[in-house]
């Protein structure tokens, strides 16, 4: 067997390869241009978070003198050097893609970023008007000298550094500097008058065009846009927090003050100005990224929704109503008739919203218990919980305040919920509560009934339109009993529960997964059929990887669909020759976690909120849910298998960490799993409508509905 250092791929470099796969979509000429621009913006947003959290954490380890190698054998310093090299190459490729592959054909289609030096007279008048009325009164320059403390700059916002000639009457002949911070503003692009099509000018170009107005009587030598990324890996020891809400607000303030770990600056910056920035921000050369185009490609996401360019966008795939959900019946009636499994975003998220909204006003509903990890800005689910509490129902919401980068929104929601009378609990001390579950307790003629929703994704109606996830509705008595015990164990002081069907992290979920893998291994050693298929977002955990290696060596055929990080090396002789890893990057973000184990013919199919990472298995509250109802189980297996049939958007991972596109070959049909899943959802609706036209459906009395 290979040495320990060679058994695992480096986590951070694997993540960068994931972002490369997203960038590959921006290169793809078969994708509409504005969709390619969207993928390019996503790569920038991904890198922003990666640097803030992962690179920020590595900088802290390096500063502390930590030289402990990770499972791949790389120390923090070695990893940082490798990241810098890879990220610089990626930046060059991003701008090559924007400037040479996307913008020229977009310009031909009438969608153009204007050159500030080539504006028409009417365009220049518009820009000058906007500058005079909306920019100049708002933005304030700050003089900066080498002797003074460098001013506070907001993370990931644009700034302009201005270099001024020495004052005429001063003995000091050094250049002078000023900074114009843009702050957090949604105003990034100025729409210009254009004869057909759409033209725009980035705000930093407008500021530079009229920069002398800020420094009248002075000689401006240069004005250069720049942007800083700060370390946001601020940890919170909430085991000792008496007031978690207050501490979270303090933590957000600390994050604002983090050290600068990346400096992005326009490539035409002078040596003098760059040295001034590096000294002021205490940034090393290897952490400077000289940008050959407009900074902050993330902002270009908002341009992808401009109307009038439908030919440059994907054809709409509106979520379909599930044939298993009768819109004429209440969700309670629907669920009591059969378990329901939905695959989002191909099937609508509306039944989840409707279930909670119906529960809020139903006089027979006694209580609602729900975990909120990430929610939308104007969440109908949170509004329904507030309405339920105001109507006197017992509502418990576990709001995870430590949901990274959604902390501020969750703090606001928590306060609103508390004011409405909701019992709000801020998760479990020392853990993030990441499980996706809602329990509704209802009084019915036959007694108390419990309706449960399990999910792989958040209760977020906005992301449910672009994330691929699974929802499962049931009133199975055992699962319902487990669900109530689960809530009681994390809201009170009770000891961790022994569940009948569910498994929860950080207590039993890892052991359950390992048991299922070991069971396949032992079956194969006994000469029996064994098979593992799993779809998760990330595979990092060494213990699970080692168990998969052992299963592979025993001869178990293993198929893994891993969207992002994968530290397992597949296809390596005497280690993982029976393991296949594929990744799919397409228009929807793959987010569902689905597991399959042959289990001696008694097939086990499960969904989960947890990825196979130490943080999910050891430091989070997660759920693993068995799907035993036959129809739902068959549907999940079919969905799972579709990901390994994809030869249009699929990429296979080699043992050296490199991904290769899967080609359909000459005689094979092109299969794109996301399109196939959507077309299947559309077909199911049509079949249901056709069947409905041939069935005489009697009117039902109101009480039966």
MIVEXZA-778420 format. One record per residue (C-alpha): residue number from 1; residue in one letter; x, y, z. Coordinates in steps of 0.001 Angstrom, whole numbers, always signed. Layout:
BEGIN
   num   residuo        c1        c2        c3
   NUM         a         X         Y         Z
...
END
This chain:
BEGIN
   num   residuo        c1        c2        c3
     1         x        +0        +0        +0
     2         x     +1101     +3552      -647
     3         x     +2640     +5537     +2153
     4         x      +398     +7570     +4425
     5         x     +1539    +10853     +2893
     6         x      +501     +9697      -587
     7         x     -2853     +8152      +331
     8         x     -4707    +11480      +436
     9         x     -5004    +14490     -1812
    10         x     -4501    +17907      -203
    11         x     -7819    +19405      +831
    12         x     -7081    +22982      -244
    13         x     -5636    +22031     -3620
    14         x     -8606    +19744     -4213
    15         x    -10925    +22678     -3533
    16         x     -9015    +24796     -6056
    17         x     -9519    +22021     -8617
    18         x    -13254    +22238     -7884
    19         x    -13159    +25950     -8625
    20         x    -11237    +25157    -11806
    21         x    -14150    +22951    -12896
    22         x    -16483    +25919    -12374
    23         x    -14092    +28066    -14409
    24         x    -14102    +25426    -17153
    25         x    -17839    +26087    -17552
    26         x    -17067    +29762    -18180
    27         x    -14759    +28626    -21007
    28         x    -17381    +26358    -22595
    29         x    -18529    +27877    -25939
    30         x    -21666    +25704    -25958
    31         x    -23021    +27619    -22942
    32         x    -24818    +30972    -23506
    33         x    -22543    +33948    -22929
    34         x    -24291    +35475    -19912
    35         x    -24358    +32047    -18264
    36         x    -20608    +31817    -18855
    37         x    -20242    +35245    -17248
    38         x    -22253    +33894    -14303
    39         x    -19871    +30957    -13873
    40         x    -16961    +33387    -13984
    41         x    -18578    +35470    -11222
    42         x    -19088    +32307     -9167
    43         x    -15392    +31436     -9397
    44         x    -14584    +34884     -7992
    45         x    -17122    +34567     -5170
    46         x    -15802    +31097     -4355
    47         x    -12231    +32386     -4157
    48         x    -13283    +35245     -1884
    49         x    -14697    +32831      +687
    50         x    -11815    +30384      +239
    51         x     -9252    +33070     +1014
    52         x    -11215    +34499     +3946
    53         x    -11710    +31155     +5647
    54         x     -9325    +28451     +4481
    55         x     -6320    +30594     +3551
    56         x     -7006    +32800     +6563
    57         x     -6892    +29756     +8831
    58         x     -3630    +28580     +7294
    59         x     -2102    +32029     +7875
    60         x     -3050    +31758    +11548
    61         x     -1428    +28318    +11759
    62         x     +1698    +29575    +10043
    63         x     +1921    +32616    +12322
    64         x     +1642    +30359    +15371
    65         x     +4652    +28337    +14189
    66         x     +2576    +25236    +13436
    67         x     +4506    +22828    +11199
    68         x     +2239    +19794    +11608
    69         x     +1537    +18200     +8223
    70         x     -2034    +17538     +7127
    71         x     -3105    +14024     +6021
    72         x     -1596    +14681     +2572
    73         x     +1772    +15389     +4221
    74         x     +1875    +19149     +3569
    75         x     +2609    +21719     +6298
    76         x      +654    +25020     +6491
    77         x     +3558    +26907     +4880
    78         x     +3863    +24389     +2061
    79         x      +144    +24506     +1467
    80         x      +128    +28308     +1357
    81         x     +2902    +28328     -1243
    82         x     +1040    +25811     -3385
    83         x     -2199    +27788     -3038
    84         x      -497    +31030     -4058
    85         x      +973    +29453     -7188
    86         x     -2313    +27796     -8187
    87         x     -4493    +30815     -7370
    88         x     -2265    +33185     -9369
    89         x     -2555    +30903    -12404
    90         x     -6318    +30766    -11889
    91         x     -6554    +34568    -11745
    92         x     -4711    +34862    -15054
    93         x     -7066    +32313    -16596
    94         x    -10155    +34092    -15215
    95         x     -9238    +37344    -16938
    96         x     -8116    +35631    -20127
    97         x    -11584    +34082    -20201
    98         x    -13337    +37412    -19544
    99         x    -11281    +39624    -21846
   100         x    -10685    +37227    -24760
   101         x    -13524    +34698    -24696
   102         x    -16618    +36305    -23175
   103         x    -16505    +40074    -23658
   104         x    -15712    +40159    -27435
   105         x    -18715    +38017    -28496
   106         x    -20899    +39756    -25889
   107         x    -19908    +43068    -27440
   108         x    -20881    +41747    -30872
   109         x    -24260    +40826    -29390
   110         x    -24679    +44405    -28169
   111         x    -23665    +43866    -24517
   112         x    -20565    +45944    -23904
   113         x    -18320    +47289    -21145
   114         x    -17410    +50795    -22297
   115         x    -13881    +52136    -22514
   116         x    -13817    +55351    -20436
   117         x    -11508    +56982    -22995
   118         x    -13854    +56209    -25900
   119         x    -17155    +57518    -24554
   120         x    -19370    +59491    -26886
   121         x    -20236    +63058    -25922
   122         x    -23679    +62016    -24675
   123         x    -22228    +59113    -22681
   124         x    -19594    +61339    -21086
   125         x    -22280    +63834    -20076
   126         x    -24274    +61038    -18418
   127         x    -21207    +59761    -16549
   128         x    -20307    +63275    -15434
   129         x    -23868    +63840    -14240
   130         x    -23835    +60582    -12239
   131         x    -20427    +61403    -10815
   132         x    -21461    +64905     -9784
   133         x    -24822    +63931     -8249
   134         x    -24360    +60384     -6931
   135         x    -20657    +59662     -6489
   136         x    -18790    +62843     -5588
   137         x    -21086    +63768     -2643
   138         x    -20926    +60224     -1250
   139         x    -17323    +59036     -1542
   140         x    -14776    +60730      +691
   141         x    -10999    +60681       +89
   142         x     -8691    +60057     +3041
   143         x     -5133    +61363     +3113
   144         x     -2675    +58630     +4125
   145         x      +935    +59135     +5171
   146         x     +3602    +56547     +5998
   147         x     +3643    +57791     +9582
   148         x       -52    +57287    +10272
   149         x     -1946    +54051    +10889
   150         x     -3362    +52668     +7671
   151         x     -7107    +53358     +7505
   152         x     -9682    +50638     +8088
   153         x    -10990    +49235     +4797
   154         x    -14108    +47113     +4464
   155         x    -13435    +43528     +3423
   156         x    -13994    +42745      -264
   157         x    -14955    +46263     -1256
   158         x    -13375    +48417     -3922
   159         x    -11075    +51303     -3125
   160         x     -9015    +53691     -5209
   161         x     -5544    +54757     -4159
   162         x     -4482    +58104     -5568
   163         x      -847    +59139     -5908
   164         x      -328    +62897     -5846
   165         x     +2787    +64828     -6809
   166         x     +4788    +66400     -3932
   167         x     +3409    +69715     -2687
   168         x     +5061    +72596     -4523
   169         x     +6007    +74563     -1402
   170         x     +7109    +71590      +656
   171         x    +10700    +70579     +1346
   172         x     +9547    +66978     +1395
   173         x     +9599    +65880     -2239
   174         x     +7947    +62520     -1604
   175         x     +4740    +61550     -3363
   176         x     +1556    +61878     -1353
   177         x     -1225    +59300     -1200
   178         x     -4964    +59312      -595
   179         x     -7508    +56504      -548
   180         x    -11114    +56723     -1721
   181         x    -13020    +53769      -171
   182         x    -16212    +52738     -1924
   183         x    -17611    +50909     +1103
   184         x    -20485    +48468      +821
   185         x    -22500    +49695     -2123
   186         x    -24708    +47934     -4650
   187         x    -23865    +50698     -7113
   188         x    -21104    +49264     -9289
   189         x    -22118    +49833    -12909
   190         x    -23401    +52929    -14694
   191         x    -25812    +52258    -17550
   192         x    -24936    +54344    -20595
   193         x    -27113    +55583    -23467
   194         x    -26600    +53280    -26421
   195         x    -28013    +52858    -29915
   196         x    -29394    +49396    -29381
   197         x    -27969    +46887    -26960
   198         x    -26585    +47645    -23520
   199         x    -23463    +49540    -22500
   200         x    -22155    +50027    -18992
   201         x    -19196    +51587    -17213
   202         x    -17742    +50338    -13912
   203         x    -17938    +52959    -11183
   204         x    -14185    +52904    -10567
   205         x    -13647    +53984    -14186
   206         x    -16027    +56901    -13669
   207         x    -14190    +57961    -10504
   208         x    -10809    +57780    -12236
   209         x    -12202    +59756    -15175
   210         x    -13035    +62716    -12930
   211         x    -10517    +62110    -10143
   212         x     -9119    +65668    -10355
   213         x    -12389    +67025     -8964
   214         x    -11470    +65466     -5606
   215         x     -8024    +67086     -5639
   216         x     -8448    +70457     -7275
   217         x     -5189    +72371     -7598
   218         x     -3160    +69185     -7202
   219         x     -1318    +67105     -9767
   220         x     -2742    +63557     -9798
   221         x       -84    +61091    -10948
   222         x     -2237    +57958    -10892
   223         x     -5472    +56513     -9530
   224         x     -5522    +52742     -9075
   225         x     -8408    +50464     -7981
   226         x     -7567    +47881     -5335
   227         x     -9361    +45444     -3065
   228         x     -8385    +43640      +132
   229         x     -9335    +40238     +1479
   230         x     -9178    +39869     +5241
   231         x     -8857    +36826     +7428
   232         x    -12376    +35817     +8457
   233         x    -11454    +32588    +10251
   234         x    -12559    +33951    +13613
   235         x    -13470    +31140    +15980
   236         x    -15963    +31369    +18813
   237         x    -15600    +29327    +21972
   238         x    -19327    +29209    +22615
   239         x    -18996    +26574    +25334
   240         x    -18144    +29513    +27593
   241         x    -20579    +32001    +26057
   242         x    -23298    +33072    +28461
   243         x    -24866    +35254    +25773
   244         x    -24280    +33665    +22379
   245         x    -26222    +36326    +20467
   246         x    -24054    +39093    +21912
   247         x    -20848    +37131    +21304
   248         x    -21813    +36478    +17700
   249         x    -22283    +40207    +17137
   250         x    -18827    +40778    +18675
   251         x    -17368    +38090    +16405
   252         x    -18732    +39856    +13326
   253         x    -16932    +42996    +14489
   254         x    -13698    +41014    +14929
   255         x    -14033    +39634    +11398
   256         x    -14082    +43173    +10028
   257         x    -10715    +43828    +11667
   258         x     -8937    +40740    +10269
   259         x     -5468    +40881     +8750
   260         x     -5149    +41422     +4992
   261         x     -4256    +38094     +3379
   262         x     -4810    +39036      -275
   263         x     -4327    +42322     -2137
   264         x     -5909    +42653     -5568
   265         x     -4736    +45702     -7478
   266         x     -4935    +46909    -11080
   267         x     -1921    +45616    -13015
   268         x      -878    +49104    -14196
   269         x       -42    +50139    -10639
   270         x     +3313    +51876    -10267
   271         x     +6131    +50469     -8157
   272         x     +5831    +53398     -5732
   273         x     +2099    +52938     -5165
   274         x     +2304    +49166     -4826
   275         x     +5118    +49425     -2261
   276         x     +3050    +51942      -303
   277         x       +66    +49569      -243
   278         x     +2195    +46568      +704
   279         x     +3750    +48435     +3629
   280         x      +465    +49873     +4824
   281         x     -1418    +46573     +4604
   282         x     +1561    +44426     +5663
   283         x     +1179    +42199     +2615
   284         x     +3937    +40079     +1069
   285         x     +4578    +39981     -2674
   286         x     +3215    +36430     -3015
   287         x      -149    +37633     -1665
   288         x      -477    +40417     -4256
   289         x     -2629    +39742     -7322
   290         x     -2117    +42205    -10180
   291         x     -5417    +42250    -12051
   292         x     -5478    +42856    -15841
   293         x     -9131    +43903    -15919
   294         x    -11999    +45103    -13717
   295         x    -11642    +43992    -10095
   296         x    -14230    +41915     -8255
   297         x    -15712    +39680    -10928
   298         x    -18331    +38644     -8355
   299         x    -20132    +41936     -9049
   300         x    -20668    +40897    -12659
   301         x    -23311    +38428    -11469
   302         x    -25851    +41264    -11333
   303         x    -25287    +41975    -15039
   304         x    -26422    +38466    -15995
   305         x    -30057    +39355    -15288
   306         x    -30204    +42325    -17694
   307         x    -33354    +41978    -19797
   308         x    -33348    +41908    -23578
   309         x    -30583    +39334    -24057
   310         x    -32526    +36096    -23675
   311         x    -30492    +34437    -26449
   312         x    -27439    +34775    -24185
   313         x    -29138    +32996    -21269
   314         x    -30177    +29455    -20490
   315         x    -33650    +28378    -21428
   316         x    -35804    +28521    -18307
   317         x    -36394    +25300    -16401
   318         x    -39244    +26295    -14055
   319         x    -39743    +23940    -11086
   320         x    -42510    +21434    -11736
   321         x    -45369    +20556     -9391
   322         x    -44982    +17042     -8046
   323         x    -47733    +14623     -9162
   324         x    -47564    +13178     -5636
   325         x    -48837    +16444     -4152
   326         x    -52499    +17105     -4852
   327         x    -52988    +20893     -4790
   328         x    -56660    +20444     -3883
   329         x    -55777    +18673      -651
   330         x    -54001    +20010     +2401
   331         x    -50396    +18984     +2843
   332         x    -51459    +17018     +5922
   333         x    -53850    +14955     +3789
   334         x    -51210    +14494     +1102
   335         x    -48610    +13225     +3562
   336         x    -51034    +11010     +5477
   337         x    -51890     +9237     +2206
   338         x    -48280     +8436     +1267
   339         x    -44674     +9367     +1906
   340         x    -43528    +12011      -589
   341         x    -40013    +12441     -1951
   342         x    -39139    +15526     -4019
   343         x    -36031    +16311     -6046
   344         x    -35398    +20049     -6158
   345         x    -35159    +22285     -8105
   346         x    -36740    +20102    -10787
   347         x    -39720    +19615     -8480
   348         x    -41071    +22672     -6724
   349         x    -40078    +23712     -3189
   350         x    -43607    +25100     -2746
   351         x    -44960    +22055      -810
   352         x    -42454    +22732     +2010
   353         x    -43535    +26357     +2235
   354         x    -47198    +25352     +1992
   355         x    -46857    +22757     +4758
   356         x    -45519    +25334     +7214
   357         x    -47936    +28054     +6110
   358         x    -50886    +25664     +6511
   359         x    -49607    +24597     +9921
   360         x    -49394    +28243    +11012
   361         x    -53148    +28811    +10603
   362         x    -54522    +25302    +11168
   363         x    -56469    +25302    +14486
   364         x    -55604    +21639    +15031
   365         x    -51834    +22181    +14894
   366         x    -50417    +22253    +18414
   367         x    -46705    +22780    +17797
   368         x    -44047    +23358    +15148
   369         x    -40371    +22524    +15682
   370         x    -37835    +23520    +13033
   371         x    -34118    +24042    +12452
   372         x    -33137    +27159    +10494
   373         x    -29548    +27179     +9236
   374         x    -29783    +29494     +6228
   375         x    -32911    +31329     +5113
   376         x    -33806    +33742     +2340
   377         x    -33894    +37503     +2786
   378         x    -37709    +37640     +2812
   379         x    -38363    +34129     +4059
   380         x    -42004    +32993     +3850
   381         x    -41104    +30155     +6208
   382         x    -39891    +32499     +8950
   383         x    -42991    +34653     +8360
   384         x    -45179    +31561     +8808
   385         x    -43437    +30619    +12065
   386         x    -44017    +34139    +13366
   387         x    -47677    +33932    +12342
   388         x    -48036    +30555    +14081
   389         x    -46609    +31927    +17332
   390         x    -48870    +34959    +17168
   391         x    -51835    +32588    +16879
   392         x    -50847    +30871    +20090
   393         x    -49150    +27753    +18741
   394         x    -46070    +26410    +20460
   395         x    -43247    +27166    +18026
   396         x    -39626    +26192    +18597
   397         x    -36965    +27392    +16174
   398         x    -33356    +26315    +16437
   399         x    -31540    +29170    +14697
   400         x    -27893    +28495    +13955
   401         x    -26136    +31789    +14576
   402         x    -22817    +30329    +13447
   403         x    -23900    +29712     +9828
   404         x    -20836    +31258     +8205
   405         x    -21487    +34589     +6437
   406         x    -25207    +34332     +7228
   407         x    -24697    +35210    +10891
   408         x    -26029    +38758    +10603
   409         x    -29210    +37659     +8827
   410         x    -29797    +34836    +11314
   411         x    -29304    +37207    +14251
   412         x    -31985    +39468    +12772
   413         x    -34357    +36554    +12199
   414         x    -33750    +35264    +15732
   415         x    -34701    +38624    +17226
   416         x    -37847    +38843    +15088
   417         x    -38876    +35323    +16046
   418         x    -38322    +35977    +19748
   419         x    -40381    +39164    +19612
   420         x    -43271    +37163    +18127
   421         x    -43157    +34648    +20974
   422         x    -41223    +31865    +19268
   423         x    -39020    +29803    +21549
   424         x    -35637    +30425    +19920
   425         x    -32654    +28228    +20712
   426         x    -29217    +29069    +19385
   427         x    -28062    +25568    +18579
   428         x    -25900    +23369    +20773
   429         x    -22835    +24587    +22646
   430         x    -19640    +23716    +20843
   431         x    -21443    +22483    +17713
   432         x    -23112    +23879    +14614
   433         x    -26676    +22690    +14138
   434         x    -26760    +21808    +10444
   435         x    -29557    +19207    +10299
   436         x    -32585    +19952     +8083
   437         x    -35798    +18945     +9800
   438         x    -39270    +20258    +10588
   439         x    -41783    +18554    +12914
   440         x    -45470    +19480    +13079
   441         x    -47661    +18056    +15848
   442         x    -51369    +17992    +14991
   443         x    -54492    +16907    +16863
   444         x    -56629    +14600    +14699
   445         x    -59742    +12452    +15361
   446         x    -57647     +9303    +15754
   447         x    -55206    +11057    +18102
   448         x    -52002    +13073    +17872
   449         x    -50293    +12854    +14492
   450         x    -46742    +14001    +13739
   451         x    -45761    +15200    +10278
   452         x    -42038    +15303     +9507
   453         x    -40026    +16910     +6759
   454         x    -36388    +15867     +6295
   455         x    -34129    +17574     +3784
   456         x    -30610    +17709     +2434
   457         x    -30834    +21468     +1863
   458         x    -31746    +24559     +3832
   459         x    -35204    +26019     +4345
   460         x    -34381    +28684     +1810
   461         x    -36928    +29280      -932
   462         x    -34400    +31317     -2954
   463         x    -31524    +28799     -3104
   464         x    -34044    +25966     -3575
   465         x    -34391    +27224     -7161
   466         x    -30693    +26747     -7949
   467         x    -29537    +23982     -5546
   468         x    -30142    +20311     -6257
   469         x    -31569    +18795     -3066
   470         x    -33900    +16131     -1713
   471         x    -37008    +16588      +437
   472         x    -38829    +13770     +2227
   473         x    -42241    +14058     +3905
   474         x    -43497    +11307     +6166
   475         x    -45636    +10509     +9178
   476         x    -43908     +7172     +9771
   477         x    -44376     +6580    +13492
   478         x    -40826     +5432    +14193
   479         x    -39186     +8275    +12260
   480         x    -41576    +10727    +13905
   481         x    -40706     +9404    +17358
   482         x    -37003     +9649    +16557
   483         x    -37490    +13187    +15256
   484         x    -39158    +14354    +18478
   485         x    -36426    +12691    +20563
   486         x    -33832    +14387    +18371
   487         x    -35329    +17824    +19022
   488         x    -35589    +17171    +22745
   489         x    -31959    +16070    +22927
   490         x    -30638    +19280    +21355
   491         x    -33024    +21743    +23000
   492         x    -32787    +20488    +26562
   493         x    -30261    +18863    +28845
   494         x    -31155    +15274    +27995
   495         x    -28413    +12819    +27135
   496         x    -27898    +11925    +23454
   497         x    -30666     +9577    +22374
   498         x    -30454     +6082    +20928
   499         x    -32637     +6341    +17865
   500         x    -34527     +3502    +16223
   501         x    -33950     +4599    +12621
   502         x    -32232     +7966    +12541
   503         x    -28566     +8571    +13189
   504         x    -27230    +11927    +14301
   505         x    -23787    +13514    +14392
   506         x    -21627    +13934    +16339
   507         x    -22587    +10731    +18206
   508         x    -23668     +7914    +15883
   509         x    -23623     +9110    +12289
   510         x    -19955     +8399    +11562
   511         x    -20193     +4945    +13153
   512         x    -23281     +4133    +11077
   513         x    -21560     +5065     +7815
   514         x    -18462     +3053     +8769
   515         x    -20636       +77     +9738
   516         x    -22399      +189     +6375
   517         x    -19058      +348     +4520
   518         x    -17543     -2466     +6635
   519         x    -20658     -4579     +6042
   520         x    -20094     -4383     +2271
   521         x    -16420     -5232     +2789
   522         x    -17207     -8357     +4810
   523         x    -19878     -9491     +2350
   524         x    -17395     -9231      -505
   525         x    -14733    -11127     +1428
   526         x    -17305    -13912     +1791
   527         x    -17772    -14001     -1964
   528         x    -21106    -12190     -1981
   529         x    -22235     -9251     -4083
   530         x    -21345     -5865     -2588
   531         x    -21782     -2339     -3857
   532         x    -21546     +1242     -2592
   533         x    -22839     +4349     -4359
   534         x    -22641     +7715     -2636
   535         x    -23277    +11321     -3550
   536         x    -21889    +13959     -1182
   537         x    -20472    +17428     -1648
   538         x    -17068    +16773       -65
   539         x    -15011    +13766      +993
   540         x    -12245    +14706     +3423
   541         x    -12536    +12435     +6461
   542         x     -9490    +10081     +6634
   543         x    -11346     +7385     +8586
   544         x    -14087     +7084     +5967
   545         x    -11530     +7250     +3142
   546         x     -9541     +4425     +4735
   547         x    -12715     +2344     +5102
   548         x    -13467     +2881     +1401
   549         x     -9887     +1893      +522
   550         x    -10326     -1336     +2519
   551         x    -13628     -2033      +769
   552         x    -12003     -1453     -2606
   553         x     -9151     -3829     -1785
   554         x    -11742     -6456      -852
   555         x    -13281     -6013     -4304
   556         x    -16295     -3840     -3518
   557         x    -17309     -1718     -6509
   558         x    -17631     +1869     -5294
   559         x    -19028     +4821     -7192
   560         x    -18715     +8271     -5661
   561         x    -20236    +11489     -6942
   562         x    -18318    +14263     -5162
   563         x    -19111    +17804     -6258
   564         x    -16260    +19601     -4510
   565         x    -13335    +18520     -2354
   566         x    -12195    +14913     -2641
   567         x     -9099    +13838      -724
   568         x     -9459    +10194     -1790
   569         x     -7214     +9032     -4631
   570         x     -9293     +6764     -6901
   571         x     -8068     +4120     -9328
   572         x     -4718     +3510     -7613
   573         x     -3396       -49     -7755
   574         x     -3354     -1850     -4388
   575         x     -5284     +1041     -2833
   576         x     -8415     +2143     -4687
   577         x     -8616      +409     -8063
   578         x    -12341      -341     -7552
   579         x    -13283     +3245     -6709
   580         x    -14631     +5646     -9324
   581         x    -15069     +9354     -8510
   582         x    -17009    +11718    -10740
   583         x    -17921    +15367    -10312
   584         x    -20702    +17257    -12059
   585         x    -20746    +21020    -12500
   586         x    -23809    +22301    -14315
   587         x    -26398    +25075    -14116
   588         x    -27662    +23910    -10692
   589         x    -25390    +23491     -7663
   590         x    -25263    +19822     -6696
   591         x    -26054    +19779     -2980
   592         x    -27946    +16568     -2162
   593         x    -26366    +13800       -78
   594         x    -27646    +10363     -1105
   595         x    -26159     +7028       -13
   596         x    -26731     +3491     -1293
   597         x    -25448      +179       +88
   598         x    -26369     -3186     -1456
   599         x    -26392     -4757     +2030
   600         x    -26747     -8375      +948
   601         x    -29770     -7572     -1221
   602         x    -31600     -5756     +1581
   603         x    -30719     -2439       -34
   604         x    -30153      +548     +2225
   605         x    -30865     +4004      +814
   606         x    -30335     +7097     +2946
   607         x    -30303    +10869     +2676
   608         x    -28266    +13156     +4888
   609         x    -27481    +16745     +5754
   610         x    -23838    +15779     +6338
   611         x    -20867    +15672     +4024
   612         x    -18051    +13213     +4738
   613         x    -15833    +15747     +6474
   614         x    -14530    +15825    +10065
   615         x    -16393    +19085    +10722
   616         x    -19736    +17511     +9751
   617         x    -19176    +14238    +11541
   618         x    -17499    +15556    +14702
   619         x    -18411    +19210    +15186
   620         x    -21945    +19541    +13841
   621         x    -25427    +18319    +14610
   622         x    -26391    +16398    +11472
   623         x    -28932    +13766    +10471
   624         x    -28782    +10537     +8492
   625         x    -32260     +9421     +7403
   626         x    -33081     +5972     +6003
   627         x    -35595     +5966     +3154
   628         x    -37470     +2677     +3428
   629         x    -40735     +3409     +1609
   630         x    -40420     +1508     -1666
   631         x    -41540     +4165     -4162
   632         x    -39319     +6838     -2622
   633         x    -36396     +4428     -2442
   634         x    -36683     +3515     -6121
   635         x    -36840     +7178     -7078
   636         x    -33687     +7961     -5086
   637         x    -31725     +5085     -6637
   638         x    -32757     +6238    -10097
   639         x    -31643     +9796     -9296
   640         x    -28356     +8545     -7873
   641         x    -27570     +6383    -10899
   642         x    -28277     +9271    -13278
   643         x    -25195    +11106    -12010
   644         x    -22926     +8319    -13216
   645         x    -24527     +8245    -16656
   646         x    -23645    +11904    -17329
   647         x    -21170    +12211    -20199
   648         x    -21875    +15884    -20927
   649         x    -21051    +17653    -17663
   650         x    -19327    +14859    -15772
   651         x    -15631    +14799    -14985
   652         x    -13714    +11809    -13662
   653         x    -11026    +12164    -10991
   654         x     -7672    +10514    -11601
   655         x     -5385     +9287     -8852
   656         x     -3086    +12284     -9288
   657         x     -5877    +14739     -8416
   658         x     -6531    +15817    -12007
   659         x    -10071    +15774    -13418
   660         x    -10852    +14829    -17012
   661         x    -14080    +15434    -18900
   662         x    -16134    +12348    -19656
   663         x    -16702    +12020    -23390
   664         x    -19830    +10323    -24777
   665         x    -17824     +8605    -27499
   666         x    -18866     +8067    -31099
   667         x    -21646     +5542    -30584
   668         x    -23053     +6736    -27278
   669         x    -25929     +9119    -26672
   670         x    -25077    +12402    -24958
   671         x    -26459    +12304    -21424
   672         x    -26729    +15390    -19237
   673         x    -28171    +14290    -15904
   674         x    -29589    +17658    -14805
   675         x    -31428    +18042    -18082
   676         x    -32629    +14438    -17853
   677         x    -33929    +14990    -14309
   678         x    -35761    +18123    -15387
   679         x    -37286    +16472    -18455
   680         x    -38385    +13582    -16274
   681         x    -40120    +16002    -13875
   682         x    -41907    +17634    -16827
   683         x    -42891    +14240    -18219
   684         x    -44254    +13105    -14847
   685         x    -46564    +16131    -14729
   686         x    -47814    +15479    -18267
   687         x    -48453    +11826    -17503
   688         x    -50340    +12746    -14341
   689         x    -52448    +15268    -16248
   690         x    -53183    +12698    -18945
   691         x    -54140    +10078    -16368
   692         x    -56276    +12617    -14538
   693         x    -58361    +13277    -17647
   694         x    -59371     +9615    -17826
   695         x    -60415     +9289    -14186
   696         x    -63787    +10316    -12770
   697         x    -62909    +12166     -9572
   698         x    -65840    +12671     -7143
   699         x    -66321    +15881     -5230
   700         x    -65156    +15430     -1644
   701         x    -66813    +16793     +1447
   702         x    -64771    +19620     +3073
   703         x    -64091    +17556     +6181
   704         x    -62501    +14821     +4061
   705         x    -60049    +17241     +2532
END
